[in-house]
Amino acid sequence: MAVNKQTAGGADVQTHTHFLQRDALYDEEKPYSLRYTPPAGFPRANIKLERHGIRVRDVRPAKDDLSFERDGFEVIDFSSQMKYQDWDDDSKIKSVYLREVADRLRKALGACHVQIFEHTVGMAPNIDTTVPWALNMVRSLNPEKAEEIIKHRIQCVKWVIPINWPGAVLTKVSVWKPLVGPVRDWPLAMCEPGTMDVHRDLEPCDLVYPDYVVENQQVYFSDAFRWLYLSDQQPNEAWIFLQSDTDPSGKPVAHTAFPMPSSHENTGPRESIEVRALVYYGGF
């Protein structure tokens, strides 16, 4: 990892977030959360969380040293044609913004094809998908050629930027950016993948909707984790980070929003948009 206490040079933030509680229950029962009202007497979730303090380092002085290929996350410059008033128009988000994101990801990652399958407006640390779930998504989106596609590397990537909404191998990637800036309320923190033991620190979890299931990974607390964030993130700065990868060398990035201790009452709520995409390196 290129960013450490010697190179980052930014101020630490002492804050807190919630992690999955280690419990013998999960030896027998998979963690789950129902995203609908269940029958009377049926528990809506069995996820037990516990609060821990974390130290988060400002990566801004070294943000240009970050590498998606090496670190699993990166901050990229990204300007959209979307205006502030456009963000409440879902059809325009799909016709303009999501196309911009797909094009930017394709160029930034050297991919042959990008499929965006979800966008949300936006809190415990988590990893949004697993490789089996991502492969099922590939089969759902590409039923006629899926078996040929999955012979190649696929990543699931996340893209996040700030916006003006209240708080948005196969690689699955996420992209996150603010709609307005600077972000001083609940910024996003990334956990350096090299500090995480995927066998010890992660637990598969089902998010159950009325007609489908999403498998993500909840995170157990560890003192070994190193957390980073980008201070005063602006709308033209987007996080991209890895969520799952059919190449075993790709490590998923746990992430969480966290409260800023210095946040004032007159600080506006964070407004952001998050995009999840499948990134293909062959088969198209």
Buried (B, 14 or more C-beta within 10 A) or exposed (E): BEBEEEEBEBEEBEBEBBBBBEBEEBEEEEBBBBEEEEEEEEEEBBBEEEEBEBEBBBBBBBBEBBEBEEBBBBBBEBEBEBEEEBBEBEEBBEEBBBBBBBEBBBEBBEBEBBBBBBBEBBEBBBBBBBBEBBBBBBEEEBEEEBEEBBEBBBBBBBBBBBBBBEBBBBBBBBBBBBBBBBBBBBBBBBBBBEBBEEEEBBBBBBBBEEEEEBBBBBBBBBEEBBBBBBBEBBBBBBBBBBBBBBBEEBBBBBBBBBBBEEEEEEBEEBBBBBBBBBBBBBBB
